[in-house]
Amino acid sequence: MNTQWDKVIIGIDPGTNVMGYGLLGIKGKQPSLIVMGVIKLNRMEDHYMRLHRIYERVKTLVDQYLPDEMAIEAPFYGKNVQSMLKLGRAQGVAMAAALSHEVPITEYEPRKIKMAITGNGAASKEQVAVMLQRTLQLCDEQMPDLLDATDALAAALCHFYESQKPIQSHGNGSWKAFIAQHPDRVR
């Protein structure tokens, strides 16, 4: 049990060459950086050994920081099917490492993460990094060279923001409330 933080969220930006990770500590309603970095895999020739390395490293992070939740970036659909399969495997292995400790996982599309952090779903990696630096008040020395780390941290912060949203009630009167709020959508 981590007593320094009310909650710890691990964010993962899956990759088969470079995988980013970022951990946020939440105290009250204030998120703070614990650590962020990358797992470099491009020196390993064998794809299966890369998957093994991802599993071992993510499991080590989970063992060390005891996150309460994982936020992971969903693979975006590209034209190269082989790349998608490899990325999906990397994501699955990272998820399995978290699940080995029963850490709940939430997946976020890249556009949703960018929108949560910058207000623009088409923001660049650099724009996401700048907003993270401002939001979490990180000094230049804390900013990584590889933006896979900030992408992972962005997934964790997006998850924090999503968890702060009130749960919508869909009980009695919800249609009445909807019609009152959206009279232009009713004929």
N, C-alpha and C positions, 0 to 999 in steps of 0.2 A: 504494500500500500504506500503510495507516494503522498507524504504529508505536506510537502512544499506547495503543491498545486491542488486545486479543486478537481481539475481534469487535465489529462494530457492527450493531445491528438497528434498522431503521426500521419504525415502526408507523404504520398509516394507518386513520383512521376516515372512510370515504367519505361524501360528502354533496354535494348539488348546490347548496345554499345556503352551507354552511360545511363545509369538510373539515379534519379534524384530522390533525396529524402529530406524531410524537415519535420521538426517536432516543436509544437507549441505547448506552453504551459498556460493554463487558464486559472486565474485567481479572481474570484468574484466574476466580474464581466470584462476583465482585462486580460487580453492575450499577450504573451511574451515569448520571444524566441528562446528555445532551449538549445537546439543545435540544428544545423543543416549541412548537407554535404552531398557528395556523389559517390556512387560505386562505379569505378571504371572497369569495363569489361572488354574493351576493344583489343586488348593484348591476348586474350584467350581465343584460340582458334575454334575449339569445339563448342558448338551451341549448347549442348547439354551441360557442359562444365560451367558455362555462363549461368545457366538456370540454377545449377547447384550453388554457385557463388551468391546469386541473388537471394536464394532461400536462406543460406547460412548468415549472410550479412543482415537481412531484415529480421531474422530470428534473434540475432545478437542485439539489434536495436530494441526489439520488443523486450528481451530479457533485461536489458540495461535500464530502459526508461519506463517500462510498464505502462504503455499507453492504454487509455480507456477506450479509444475509438481510432479507426483508421479511415482516412479519406484518400481515395486513389483516383487518379485521372483515368477516365475511360479511353481506350484506344479510339482514335478518329479513323474513319473509313477512307482509305486512300485507294489508289489504283492498283498497287502492288499487293496481291493476295499473299504472297510468301512473307512479306514484311508484316502484314497484319497478323498472320498466324504466329510469327515469332514474338511480336509485341504482346499478343494475347497470352502466349505462354509465360512470358516474363511477368505480366500482370497477375496471372493465376498463381505462379510460384510465390510472389510477394504476398498475395492474399492467403495462401496456404500457411506461410510462416506466421502471419498474424492470427489466423484461425487456430493454429496449434496452441495458442494461449487464450482462445475464445474471445479475441478482440473483435467487436462488431465492425463491419466494413460498409462504407457508403461510397458509391461510384459517382463521379461528376464528369460531365462532358467538358472538354476544354473551353468551349464558349461560355458555359455557365460559370466556370472558375474565373475567367477573364472578366466577365461582367460583374461578378461579386467584388473583385479586387479593384478594377479600374472604372467600372461603369460602361465599358465598351467590350462587347463580346468578340471583337476582331482585334483587340489590342495585341501589340507585339510582346515578345518575351521581355524585352528591355523596359517597356512601359509597365509591365507587371512588376518587375524587379524594383523600379523606382517607387511605385506606389507601396509596395511592401516595406521598403526602406523608410518611407515617410510614416506609414501607418504604425509600424512597430518600433519606430524611432531607432533604427539600426545605424551604427556608424559605418563609414566606408570600409573599415577593416573587417567588419562582420559580413560584408557582401562577398559572395563567392565569385570565382572566375567563370564557372560554368553555370548557365542559367537553368539547368535541369534542377538544381538545388532550390532556386527560388520558385520554380514551377511547382515543386513538391510542397514547399511551404505555403504557396498560394492555395493549393488544394486543402491543406489543413485549415487555413484561415477562412476559406469559403465554407468549409464544414462548420466552423465555429459560428459564422454569420447565420447559416441555415438553422443551426440548433437554437439560436436566439429568437427566431421568428415564432410568434404565438401560434398555437395549434388552432386551426380553423374549426369551428363547430358547424356541423351540417344537420343540426336537430330541427325541431319544429320551427316553422317560420322562415326557413332559409330561402325558399322561393320568393316569399314576400319581400325579404330583405334584398334579394338579388334584383327583383323588379324595381324596387325603390331606388337602388343604386344605379341601375342601368335601364331607365325608361326608353331609351332609344333602341334597345335590342328587343323590345316587345311590340308586337303589332296588335 
